[in-house]
Amino acid sequence: MLNVEEIKAALTSQEDFLRPLVQKVVQDVLEAEMAEALGADKGERTESRQGYRSGYYRRNLITRVGKIELRVPQDRSGRFSTEVFARYQRSEKALVTTLAEMYVQGVSTRKVKTITEELCGHAFSASTISELNKNLDEQLIAFSHRRLDQEYAYLIVDARYERVREAGHVQPRAVLIGLGISWDGRREVLGVELANRETETSWKGFLHGLKERGLRGVEFVVSDDHAGLRKAIREVFTEAAWQRCYVHFLRNALDYLPRKGDDDCLTELRWLYDRRDLEEARRDLAGWLKKWSGKYAKLCDWVEENIEETFTFYRLPRAHHKHLKSTNLLERLNQEIKRRTLVVRIFPNAESALRLIRALAVEIHEDWIEQHRYLNMELLREQRKQQQRKDAA
């Protein structure tokens, strides 16, 4: 059983996460309450109808997660009234925590029924509650299936794992995530999908899905060195350059360094990624290999064989280096997801896991869209023009 106090501690202070959730759920409750009062949904023809809608009026509600704006439905006879506002003001702390609990537990019909009873003073039918859940899922599916109408020069892909209970057993499920940076310099969440495992087949399906939705113009892809992912990238984005995440590379290097190895060795290896250009990085790499090959021959052999895959970012404008030499942009999104999913520990089913993670991804995506551009893509355009002039000379 999920501990509500843990949810409260982990989530109620995260206003940016909860405010749109609270607004959406309270708005849906108002709509469901009106449907129950009239005996029919909006536009539904039924003999049991007891009245008709007559538009909305706006009302703001001040909550612990900020001010939310609601559209309160009205009926023609003026008989409809809602207890939502009075009851919300009396029990808003409980509402916020129970909404969070409802959300992270997969929005089961039983839990929503309990919450709406607490909120509104009476129960809604199971079909009404299921409709609320359906509306939420439809919005998330619409986001995940939307057309990608722009070109995205940069693509960052990675996976994380969540524990899901299936058929009485807890199984790890791979969450595949793709981010893009468009030619206007803004970051976007392009896709979030669940897979049984992180395999070449699952990654191919994910990447092909992005292309089917319109993803095009990808010139540069960043990922870790997962074998299946590498093969999928090369097959789906044949013309794109591939950057092996240097952070993952340095972690992998630990496998070739004795446990009590010299810290300076990896520190100096890390410095290679701060050089101005590829020529300087290769020159310093030669010095690094000369210095450490006698002491750590196995590590140096491995680095010499694989490090070029992590230097691809040097072909980009210098201002883009720190953003595209690793998957750190996606790692930060993963950290935000982890802060929430740790509260759940084990998801009751795959649907609830995908629902929560996609909803968090939507929130982050919308924040990014509203922000100023992340990268100055004019630098890449100018670099491309310079290269074309060189090729033509």
Buried (B, 14 or more C-beta within 10 A) or exposed (E): EBEEEBBBEBBBEBBEBBBBBBBBBBBBBBBBBBBBBBEBBEEEEEEEEEBEBEEBEEBEBEBBBBEBEBEBBBBEEEEBEBEBBEBBEEEBEBBBBBBBBBBBBBBBBEBBBBBBEEBBEEEBEEEBBBBBBEEBBEBBEEBBEEEBEBBBBBBBBBBBEBBBBEEEEEBEBBBBBBBBBBBEBBBBBBBBBBBEEBBBEBBBBBBBBBEEBBBEBBBBBBBBBBEBBBBBBEEBBEEBBBBBBBBBBBEBBEEBBEEEBEEEBBEBBBEBBEBEEBEEBBEBBEEBBEBBBEEBEEBBEBBBEBBEBBBBBBBBBEEBBEBBBBBBBBBEBBEBBEBBBEBBEEBBBBBBBBBBBBBBBBBBBBEBEEEEEBBEBEBBEEBEEEEEEEEEE
